[in-house]
């Protein structure tokens, strides 16, 4: 589940993991889990940083939204409204 939270976090504006206790640090879950998360999520996040920073700038400068429903950008698409 921790791996999935990290993979989801890659695509959210603020990349962080939440849990019910304080043991959500990568090293608490062993070397294999840590390696998998780094390879599947964290490296992708760093590759996306230019896009993410550009998005945050647009939010600050233009009042845009960082995360938005597809229907906002494709209002004529029935599929965008129902997906």
Rosetta constraint file for C-alpha pairs under 8 A:
AtomPair CA 1 CA 5 HARMONIC 6.35 0.50
AtomPair CA 2 CA 6 HARMONIC 6.38 0.50
AtomPair CA 2 CA 24 HARMONIC 7.77 0.50
AtomPair CA 3 CA 7 HARMONIC 6.19 0.50
AtomPair CA 3 CA 33 HARMONIC 7.39 0.50
AtomPair CA 3 CA 36 HARMONIC 7.62 0.50
AtomPair CA 3 CA 37 HARMONIC 5.66 0.50
AtomPair CA 4 CA 8 HARMONIC 6.04 0.50
AtomPair CA 5 CA 9 HARMONIC 5.99 0.50
AtomPair CA 5 CA 17 HARMONIC 6.41 0.50
AtomPair CA 6 CA 10 HARMONIC 6.42 0.50
AtomPair CA 6 CA 15 HARMONIC 7.79 0.50
AtomPair CA 6 CA 16 HARMONIC 7.48 0.50
AtomPair CA 6 CA 17 HARMONIC 6.71 0.50
AtomPair CA 6 CA 37 HARMONIC 6.84 0.50
AtomPair CA 6 CA 41 HARMONIC 6.12 0.50
AtomPair CA 6 CA 42 HARMONIC 7.64 0.50
AtomPair CA 7 CA 11 HARMONIC 7.65 0.50
AtomPair CA 7 CA 37 HARMONIC 7.60 0.50
AtomPair CA 7 CA 40 HARMONIC 7.01 0.50
AtomPair CA 7 CA 41 HARMONIC 4.99 0.50
AtomPair CA 8 CA 12 HARMONIC 6.98 0.50
AtomPair CA 9 CA 13 HARMONIC 7.91 0.50
AtomPair CA 9 CA 14 HARMONIC 7.27 0.50
AtomPair CA 9 CA 15 HARMONIC 4.88 0.50
AtomPair CA 9 CA 16 HARMONIC 6.29 0.50
AtomPair CA 9 CA 17 HARMONIC 7.34 0.50
AtomPair CA 10 CA 15 HARMONIC 6.16 0.50
AtomPair CA 10 CA 41 HARMONIC 6.14 0.50
AtomPair CA 10 CA 42 HARMONIC 7.08 0.50
AtomPair CA 10 CA 44 HARMONIC 7.13 0.50
AtomPair CA 10 CA 45 HARMONIC 5.14 0.50
AtomPair CA 11 CA 15 HARMONIC 7.89 0.50
AtomPair CA 11 CA 45 HARMONIC 7.69 0.50
AtomPair CA 12 CA 67 HARMONIC 7.48 0.50
AtomPair CA 13 CA 52 HARMONIC 7.16 0.50
AtomPair CA 13 CA 66 HARMONIC 6.66 0.50
AtomPair CA 13 CA 67 HARMONIC 7.47 0.50
AtomPair CA 17 CA 24 HARMONIC 6.94 0.50
AtomPair CA 18 CA 24 HARMONIC 7.21 0.50
AtomPair CA 19 CA 23 HARMONIC 7.69 0.50
AtomPair CA 19 CA 24 HARMONIC 6.42 0.50
AtomPair CA 23 CA 28 HARMONIC 6.46 0.50
AtomPair CA 24 CA 28 HARMONIC 6.92 0.50
AtomPair CA 25 CA 29 HARMONIC 7.69 0.50
AtomPair CA 26 CA 30 HARMONIC 7.46 0.50
AtomPair CA 26 CA 33 HARMONIC 7.58 0.50
AtomPair CA 26 CA 34 HARMONIC 5.45 0.50
AtomPair CA 27 CA 31 HARMONIC 6.85 0.50
AtomPair CA 27 CA 34 HARMONIC 6.39 0.50
AtomPair CA 29 CA 33 HARMONIC 6.04 0.50
AtomPair CA 29 CA 34 HARMONIC 6.84 0.50
AtomPair CA 30 CA 34 HARMONIC 6.19 0.50
AtomPair CA 31 CA 35 HARMONIC 5.98 0.50
AtomPair CA 32 CA 36 HARMONIC 6.20 0.50
AtomPair CA 33 CA 37 HARMONIC 6.17 0.50
AtomPair CA 34 CA 38 HARMONIC 6.16 0.50
AtomPair CA 35 CA 39 HARMONIC 6.12 0.50
AtomPair CA 36 CA 40 HARMONIC 5.91 0.50
AtomPair CA 37 CA 41 HARMONIC 5.46 0.50
AtomPair CA 37 CA 42 HARMONIC 6.58 0.50
AtomPair CA 38 CA 42 HARMONIC 4.81 0.50
AtomPair CA 38 CA 43 HARMONIC 6.09 0.50
AtomPair CA 39 CA 43 HARMONIC 5.95 0.50
AtomPair CA 39 CA 44 HARMONIC 7.94 0.50
AtomPair CA 40 CA 44 HARMONIC 6.94 0.50
AtomPair CA 41 CA 45 HARMONIC 6.20 0.50
AtomPair CA 42 CA 46 HARMONIC 6.40 0.50
AtomPair CA 43 CA 47 HARMONIC 6.42 0.50
AtomPair CA 44 CA 48 HARMONIC 6.27 0.50
AtomPair CA 45 CA 49 HARMONIC 6.32 0.50
AtomPair CA 48 CA 52 HARMONIC 6.17 0.50
AtomPair CA 49 CA 53 HARMONIC 5.91 0.50
AtomPair CA 50 CA 54 HARMONIC 6.10 0.50
AtomPair CA 51 CA 55 HARMONIC 6.16 0.50
AtomPair CA 52 CA 56 HARMONIC 6.28 0.50
AtomPair CA 53 CA 57 HARMONIC 6.19 0.50
AtomPair CA 54 CA 58 HARMONIC 6.25 0.50
AtomPair CA 55 CA 59 HARMONIC 6.26 0.50
AtomPair CA 55 CA 66 HARMONIC 6.06 0.50
AtomPair CA 56 CA 60 HARMONIC 6.27 0.50
AtomPair CA 56 CA 66 HARMONIC 6.62 0.50
AtomPair CA 57 CA 61 HARMONIC 5.92 0.50
AtomPair CA 58 CA 62 HARMONIC 5.40 0.50
AtomPair CA 58 CA 63 HARMONIC 6.88 0.50
AtomPair CA 58 CA 64 HARMONIC 5.91 0.50
AtomPair CA 59 CA 63 HARMONIC 4.72 0.50
AtomPair CA 59 CA 64 HARMONIC 4.34 0.50
AtomPair CA 59 CA 65 HARMONIC 5.67 0.50
AtomPair CA 59 CA 66 HARMONIC 6.43 0.50
AtomPair CA 60 CA 64 HARMONIC 7.48 0.50
AtomPair CA 68 CA 72 HARMONIC 6.74 0.50
AtomPair CA 69 CA 73 HARMONIC 7.62 0.50
AtomPair CA 69 CA 80 HARMONIC 7.97 0.50
AtomPair CA 70 CA 74 HARMONIC 6.01 0.50
AtomPair CA 70 CA 75 HARMONIC 7.93 0.50
AtomPair CA 70 CA 80 HARMONIC 5.32 0.50
AtomPair CA 70 CA 81 HARMONIC 7.06 0.50
AtomPair CA 71 CA 75 HARMONIC 4.77 0.50
AtomPair CA 71 CA 76 HARMONIC 7.80 0.50
AtomPair CA 71 CA 77 HARMONIC 7.10 0.50
AtomPair CA 71 CA 80 HARMONIC 5.06 0.50
AtomPair CA 71 CA 81 HARMONIC 5.12 0.50
AtomPair CA 74 CA 80 HARMONIC 6.58 0.50
AtomPair CA 75 CA 80 HARMONIC 7.45 0.50
AtomPair CA 75 CA 81 HARMONIC 7.42 0.50
AtomPair CA 77 CA 81 HARMONIC 6.62 0.50
AtomPair CA 78 CA 82 HARMONIC 6.39 0.50
AtomPair CA 79 CA 83 HARMONIC 5.88 0.50
